[in-house]
């Protein structure tokens, strides 16, 4: 793996394929209604599924339009557990940033061959779940998952544009499609009338009579990239009075170190024991193992999850759930390090 896996990627946007269902493209059909937008039960005219406006290599935020228009605000947020997904109101947190990967997946044709994969602050991927949602949540649960096989449809997403959104903002419905049984589920925020309900879930959609709500509308905000690593964002309790909380368990990690050209030798892994989830303690453990050149100010750490997972810059403390993770370290001042690009989290 090279640093190009982090800095750039294919620019395929997977533009939607025209046609009807059965002709090689998934299409949502509205049996009735006026094709309106922005109200419960509004119906869509025929809409082919694609991956626009996403492009590989982007960092994005996904702002829920229903909660924003209700005055609550809220971005798709990778929970600190490393497992769940919710709505977060603090835009500048790295947990609201997702890295885009557009994949050509097996078994598809034309635009249907492309899917979007979104990985978050802990290297895990936005994923559909077969489990029912929690109390007060419509539909099914949404998870963060490792990405292990190209057949894992749980992490695969398609889009259709929101009709009439207009302006210079890209607004989409984000759909998970089970190609084996035709089940389509739309990503939605909850809490339209209860602002404290910050859950995210998946609502089944009838593809012959597709009806959506504002709570399923997601504004795609592209985050600028640059060579400067953003400041670390440590847990609030870890900053209090300059003290670090005591963790009761050792965390075992797999570490790979990129060479000067940014190449990561996958077999060249080392096990590392870290006393808890603190990013500072991880930096100290790396320095003790590899020497003074690996102090936290002289490196950048990336995290990934799953056999096919790619890297995401680790800017906050480790997640609570650490199965199937590893970290990759890049040394400052090397040619490979200079190729890295980071999300400018503080950009307007």
VONURO-14194 format. One line per field, with one value per residue (C-alpha): residue number from 1; residue in one letter; x, z, y negated. Coordinates in steps of 0.2 Angstrom, whole numbers, plus 5000, padded with zeros to 4 digits. Layout:
// residues N
resi <- [NUM/...]
resn <- [a/...]
xx <- [X/...]
zz <- [Z/...]
yy <- [Y/...]
// end
This chain:
// residues 348
resi <- [1/2/3/4/5/6/7/8/9/10/11/12/13/14/15/16/17/18/19/20/21/22/23/24/25/26/27/28/29/30/31/32/33/34/35/36/37/38/39/40/41/42/43/44/45/46/47/48/49/50/51/52/53/54/55/56/57/58/59/60/61/62/63/64/65/66/67/68/69/70/71/72/73/74/75/76/77/78/79/80/81/82/83/84/85/86/87/88/89/90/91/92/93/94/95/96/97/98/99/100/101/102/103/104/105/106/107/108/109/110/111/112/113/114/115/116/117/118/119/120/121/122/123/124/125/126/127/128/129/130/131/132/133/134/135/136/137/138/139/140/141/142/143/144/145/146/147/148/149/150/151/152/153/154/155/156/157/158/159/160/161/162/163/164/165/166/167/168/169/170/171/172/173/174/175/176/177/178/179/180/181/182/183/184/185/186/187/188/189/190/191/192/193/194/195/196/197/198/199/200/201/202/203/204/205/206/207/208/209/210/211/212/213/214/215/216/217/218/219/220/221/222/223/224/225/226/227/228/229/230/231/232/233/234/235/236/237/238/239/240/241/242/243/244/245/246/247/248/249/250/251/252/253/254/255/256/257/258/259/260/261/262/263/264/265/266/267/268/269/270/271/272/273/274/275/276/277/278/279/280/281/282/283/284/285/286/287/288/289/290/291/292/293/294/295/296/297/298/299/300/301/302/303/304/305/306/307/308/309/310/311/312/313/314/315/316/317/318/319/320/321/322/323/324/325/326/327/328/329/330/331/332/333/334/335/336/337/338/339/340/341/342/343/344/345/346/347/348]
resn <- [x/x/x/x/x/x/x/x/x/x/x/x/x/x/x/x/x/x/x/x/x/x/x/x/x/x/x/x/x/x/x/x/x/x/x/x/x/x/x/x/x/x/x/x/x/x/x/x/x/x/x/x/x/x/x/x/x/x/x/x/x/x/x/x/x/x/x/x/x/x/x/x/x/x/x/x/x/x/x/x/x/x/x/x/x/x/x/x/x/x/x/x/x/x/x/x/x/x/x/x/x/x/x/x/x/x/x/x/x/x/x/x/x/x/x/x/x/x/x/x/x/x/x/x/x/x/x/x/x/x/x/x/x/x/x/x/x/x/x/x/x/x/x/x/x/x/x/x/x/x/x/x/x/x/x/x/x/x/x/x/x/x/x/x/x/x/x/x/x/x/x/x/x/x/x/x/x/x/x/x/x/x/x/x/x/x/x/x/x/x/x/x/x/x/x/x/x/x/x/x/x/x/x/x/x/x/x/x/x/x/x/x/x/x/x/x/x/x/x/x/x/x/x/x/x/x/x/x/x/x/x/x/x/x/x/x/x/x/x/x/x/x/x/x/x/x/x/x/x/x/x/x/x/x/x/x/x/x/x/x/x/x/x/x/x/x/x/x/x/x/x/x/x/x/x/x/x/x/x/x/x/x/x/x/x/x/x/x/x/x/x/x/x/x/x/x/x/x/x/x/x/x/x/x/x/x/x/x/x/x/x/x/x/x/x/x/x/x/x/x/x/x/x/x/x/x/x/x/x/x/x/x/x/x/x/x/x/x/x/x/x/x/x/x/x/x/x/x]
xx <- [5000/5007/5002/4992/4979/4976/4979/4970/4959/4948/4938/4923/4907/4896/4884/4866/4861/4845/4832/4819/4821/4825/4836/4852/4849/4840/4826/4814/4797/4783/4766/4757/4759/4766/4785/4786/4800/4802/4786/4782/4775/4781/4783/4797/4796/4807/4825/4840/4852/4870/4884/4885/4890/4903/4920/4934/4947/4935/4932/4914/4902/4884/4871/4854/4842/4827/4835/4843/4827/4819/4832/4842/4856/4866/4879/4882/4893/4904/4901/4916/4911/4918/4902/4887/4882/4872/4869/4882/4879/4898/4903/4922/4924/4933/4919/4908/4920/4919/4931/4924/4928/4919/4920/4917/4908/4906/4889/4884/4883/4885/4881/4875/4893/4897/4894/4900/4909/4911/4924/4924/4935/4940/4943/4927/4913/4895/4885/4867/4862/4848/4844/4829/4831/4831/4815/4810/4820/4811/4818/4834/4850/4866/4883/4902/4909/4926/4927/4932/4925/4919/4903/4899/4883/4881/4894/4889/4878/4869/4862/4848/4847/4834/4822/4821/4835/4843/4857/4875/4872/4872/4858/4854/4845/4858/4852/4857/4852/4851/4854/4849/4831/4828/4826/4830/4833/4836/4847/4838/4840/4827/4821/4811/4800/4812/4828/4836/4834/4850/4849/4852/4843/4837/4819/4813/4808/4795/4805/4788/4781/4796/4791/4804/4804/4816/4824/4831/4839/4858/4868/4885/4898/4915/4929/4945/4961/4979/4996/4994/4988/4974/4976/4972/4955/4956/4942/4935/4938/4956/4959/4953/4966/4979/4976/4973/4960/4966/4961/4959/4964/4979/4974/4983/4986/4994/5006/5014/5027/5028/5045/5052/5042/5026/5025/5018/5023/5008/5017/5029/5017/5022/5011/5010/5002/4994/4988/4971/4963/4973/4981/4995/4998/4998/5011/5022/5021/5026/5041/5046/5046/5053/5064/5063/5060/5043/5037/5019/5024/5036/5023/5005/4995/4982/4969/4960/4948/4945/4955/4949/4949/4959/4966/4959/4970/4969/4966/4957/4958/4956/4938/4931/4928/4945/4942/4950/4959/4977/4987/4999/5013/5021/5036/5037/5050/5050/5044/5030/5024/5024/5012/4999/4983/4972/4955/4955/4942/4942/4938/4922]
zz <- [5000/4996/5002/4986/4994/5006/4995/4979/4971/4956/4951/4944/4949/4943/4934/4934/4920/4911/4908/4917/4930/4921/4909/4918/4931/4948/4946/4959/4952/4960/4958/4961/4968/4961/4962/4976/4988/5007/5014/5022/5009/4994/4979/4966/4947/4940/4947/4942/4956/4955/4965/4961/4968/4977/4970/4977/4988/4994/5012/5015/5029/5027/5034/5038/5030/5040/5057/5050/5044/5061/5069/5077/5065/5064/5054/5052/5066/5069/5087/5099/5102/5085/5082/5081/5071/5076/5073/5080/5081/5082/5064/5068/5076/5065/5069/5056/5042/5030/5017/5000/4990/4974/4970/4954/4962/4954/4946/4940/4923/4918/4933/4943/4944/4956/4974/4987/5003/5017/5031/5046/5060/5066/5050/5050/5036/5036/5036/5035/5048/5048/5066/5071/5077/5095/5103/5094/5078/5062/5053/5055/5064/5056/5061/5058/5051/5044/5025/5022/5005/4989/4992/5008/5002/5020/5017/4999/4995/4980/4978/4969/4969/4979/4966/4966/4979/4967/4971/4972/4986/4982/4991/4990/4997/5002/4999/5003/4990/4993/4975/4980/4986/4980/4997/4997/5013/5015/5027/5039/5054/5068/5081/5069/5084/5098/5096/5109/5098/5088/5081/5063/5055/5039/5033/5020/5003/4991/4974/4965/4975/4983/4996/5006/5019/5024/5037/5023/5014/5015/5010/5004/5009/5002/5015/5008/5009/5012/5017/5035/5048/5058/5077/5088/5096/5112/5123/5134/5150/5145/5145/5162/5173/5162/5169/5159/5165/5170/5158/5166/5150/5139/5120/5108/5091/5074/5068/5051/5047/5030/5022/5016/5000/5009/5005/5018/5018/5024/5030/5040/5055/5073/5089/5101/5118/5123/5141/5136/5122/5124/5108/5119/5126/5109/5104/5119/5115/5097/5103/5116/5103/5088/5095/5097/5078/5082/5095/5092/5085/5072/5064/5058/5062/5051/5056/5045/5048/5038/5024/5011/5022/5018/5029/5039/5049/5068/5075/5091/5104/5099/5099/5112/5100/5093/5084/5066/5067/5063/5062/5050/5054/5043/5048/5045/5033/5022/5003/5007/5021/5010/4998/5012/5011/5027/5029/5033/5047/5052/5035/5033]
yy <- [5000/4983/4966/4963/4974/4960/4945/4948/4961/4965/4950/4961/4952/4967/4956/4962/4974/4970/4984/4994/5008/5025/5016/5017/5003/5001/4989/4982/4979/4969/4976/4960/4942/4927/4930/4917/4916/4912/4918/4935/4946/4936/4948/4948/4951/4964/4962/4973/4976/4970/4964/4945/4933/4944/4946/4957/4949/4935/4931/4926/4922/4927/4915/4921/4908/4913/4910/4894/4887/4891/4880/4895/4897/4912/4922/4941/4945/4960/4965/4966/4984/4988/4998/4986/4971/4956/4937/4925/4906/4901/4899/4897/4915/4927/4940/4930/4933/4948/4953/4958/4974/4977/4996/5006/5021/5038/5043/5026/5018/5000/4988/5003/5009/4994/4992/4979/4985/4972/4974/4964/4958/4975/4983/4992/4991/4985/5001/5007/5020/5033/5029/5019/5001/4996/4989/4973/4977/4980/4996/5005/5001/4993/4999/4995/5011/5017/5020/5038/5044/5036/5046/5037/5027/5020/5007/5003/4988/4980/4963/4953/4934/4926/4918/4899/4896/4884/4871/4876/4890/4908/4916/4935/4950/4963/4981/4998/5011/5029/5036/5054/5049/5032/5024/5005/4996/4977/4969/4958/4947/4949/4935/4924/4920/4925/4917/4928/4943/4942/4960/4965/4979/4987/4986/4999/4991/4999/4997/4998/4983/4974/4961/4951/4938/4924/4935/4945/4930/4928/4913/4919/4906/4909/4906/4897/4907/4901/4907/4901/4913/4906/4904/4919/4920/4929/4935/4922/4931/4934/4916/4911/4904/4911/4929/4945/4957/4974/4988/5005/5015/5016/5014/5025/5017/5022/5009/5006/4993/4985/4984/4967/4968/4971/4990/5001/5019/5028/5044/5032/5030/5029/5032/5017/5016/4999/4996/4990/4979/4963/4957/4949/4966/4974/4961/4965/4984/4981/4971/4984/4997/4989/4974/4956/4953/4960/4947/4941/4924/4933/4945/4946/4962/4969/4982/4995/5009/5025/5034/5022/5007/4991/4978/4964/4952/4956/4939/4944/4957/4975/4982/4993/5007/5013/5029/5031/5014/5010/4994/4987/4975/4962/4952/4934/4927/4942/4941/4953/4941/4926/4936/4937/4926/4923/4916/4898/4900/4882/4875/4865]
// end
